[in-house]
Amino acid sequence: MTSKELCLLGEIVPADRAAEIGLVNRVVPVSELDTVTGDLVDRLAAGPAVAMALTKRLLTDGGDRSISEALDAEAAAQAITLRGDDSREAFSAFREKRDAKFTERL
């Protein structure tokens, strides 16, 4: 099934087929949905907020940029991220073999 077929035909796609074609990230039983969703939310909330926001912006804007513009935007985002406290915390946590505790917020 192609993306054109999905858009034009509007057919119902079973969960296993949706996972197979990459339409969804994962399929879990309803009984595990709250646990899996909660774990994902916890992982996202524990991440470096500034780096994640910049990554989201790069992904959103990437389709509207030339390769040169995209590379410049990525370099700028990396420069911002590497100057922050969260970057130092990530390196320290890696060296100390512990989970990082990110504190920077937007």
Secondary structure, DSSP 8 states (H G I E B T S, - for coil): --HHHHHHH-----HHHHHHTTSSS----GGGHHHHHHHHHHHHHHS-HHHHHHHHHHHHHGGGS-HHHHHHHHHHHHHHHHHSHHHHHHHHHHHTTS--------
